Amino acid sequence: MQAEHSEGEVGLDDVRIVAVDSRRERRQVIRRLLEHFLKPAEIAEADSRPSAIELVHRCHPDIVVVEIQMPLEEGLQTIAALSVLEPRPRIVVYSFHHDAATILAALDRGADAYVTKPAGLAELRTACGMPLPERSPVAFAAGPGVSRSPQEGRPARGGLGTRSPSTIDWATSTSS
């Protein structure tokens, strides 16, 4: 369920998100961005494909934000593995990789959205399935992101109005 915040920002008060990246410092950057801009109920972290799969399988998060450079092939395999889990989280790739071949490979393996770094608030919100606050102009810092809609073969689910995904370690996560 989305809630209005006092400043007029829409939050994800009951949404759980998992950040997946092999490097701790990059996971922390993703965490801070999500906590600051999206205000989800919980954010957890996974550092590898096996930990991401186990965490999502166990905790059923709504959104998984993945940096696919784990190395790249492992990141793509992570997307493929997460895309077949039930319930399926919304899978958002947030990466410095911006070449068409990598973007298409991620989408073909099951990513719902692909956002290139650095991305602005509007682009990250849209990729996670969040509406923009009415007072915010739409401006993307990093060029156009790519996103798939439910009409492209993915069923809609959850409070975000589109499919929801995640990769989270709830045992070690903290609420924001």
N, C-alpha and C positions, 0 to 999 in steps of 0.2 A: 504494500500500500504506500502510495506517495503522500507526503504531508507538506503543507505550506509552512515555511519557516518565517520568522518575524521580518526578515529583510526582504521577503518576497521570493526567496529562492526555493525551488522544489527540492526536497530531500528524499532519500531512499531509506526511511526510518526502519523498515522491517526487511530490508534486503541484505543478504550476506554475499560478500565478494571474496574471491581468492585471487591473489597476485602470484603469478608463476614466473620466476626468473632464476637462472642458475647463480646469479651474483647478488649477494645480500644487499649491497648498496643500491642497486637498481630496484630491487623489491621495495626498499625503504622509500625511494623516490616515488614509485607508483603508489605506495600506501599513503604517503603524505598528500599527493594530488587527489586521490580518491576521498580521503578524509576531509580535505579542505573544500573541494568542489562538489562532491556528491553527497557527503554526510550519510553513508550507509550505516546500518545497525552494527555490522561486524565486518572486519577485514582480516583474513588469515593469509598465510604465505606458504608456498611450496617452492623447493629449490631444484626439482627434477621431475621428469616424466613419471617415474614410479610414485613419488610422494604426492604429486598432483592428482593422479588417478585414484590413489588410496583415499586421499582427503575428500575429493568430490564424491566418490562412491559412498563414503561413510557419512558425510555431512550435508550433502544435497544443497550446495550453494546456488544462488540465482545467477550470478555472473562470474566468469573466470576471465581475468585479464592476463594475457600471455605475451611475454617477450620471447620471440621464437629463436633468438640467437643463443642457443643453449649447448651445443652448436645447432646450426640451422636445421639439419635433418632431424635431430631429436625434438626440436620445437614443433616441426611439422607432424612428427609422429605423436606428439602430445595432443595436438589438435584432433587428429584422427581418433585417438583413443577416447578423448573426452566427448567427442561428438556422438558416440554410440551408447553412452551411459544413460540410465533412466533414474530419475528424471533428468533430462538433458539441460545443462545450464546454457546460458547465452555465452558464446565464446567470442571475446574481443581481443584481437591481436593489437598490441601497442609496441611498435618496433621502429628502429632506425632503417631497416630494410625497406626501400621504396621502389625497387625494380618490379616491373610488371610480372615477371615470371614468378617471383616469390609471393607477391600478392595473390596471383591466381592459384598458386599451389596451396596457400593457406585457405583460401575460400573453397577450393575443390576438396580439401580434406575435412571441411566442416566448420571453419570460422564463420561467424555471423557478421562480423565487422572487422575492418582492418584500418588502423589509425597510425599514420607515420609520425614519428617524433621529430621535433617538438610539436605537440598539438595544443590547441587552445581549448578553453573550457567548453565552448559550443560543440566542437567536434567530439570531445570525449563524452560529453553528456549524450549526444545523439547516438554514438556508437554503443553506449550502455543502455539505450532505450529510454532515456529521460527526456522529457520535453524541456525546451528552453524557457526560462522565465520570460514573461511578456515584455519586460522592459529591456531585455538584452538584445543587442544587434547580433545578427548572425555573421560571424567573421571567423574563418579558420586560419590558424597560425601556420599550419604545415601543409597546405594544399588539400585537395579533396581526399577524404577517406572513402573507403568502399564499404558498403553495407548491403546485406541481403535482407529482403523482406519476407514475411510469412508466405506471400503469394509465390515466392520462388521455391516452394516445396518444403518449407519448414512450418510446422504448426505453431500457432500463437499460444502462449501460456504465461501465467504469472501476472503480477501487478504492473509490469512495465509496458504492457500492451503489445509486446513482441516476446519472442522466446527469451528465456532467462538462462544464464550459465555462470559457473565459477570453478575455482580450484582453491581450497582453503584448508588450513590446519586449525580447526576450532579449538583443539586442545591447547595450542600455544598462542592463539589469537587473543586480542583484547577488544573490548567494545569501544567504539569511538564516542 
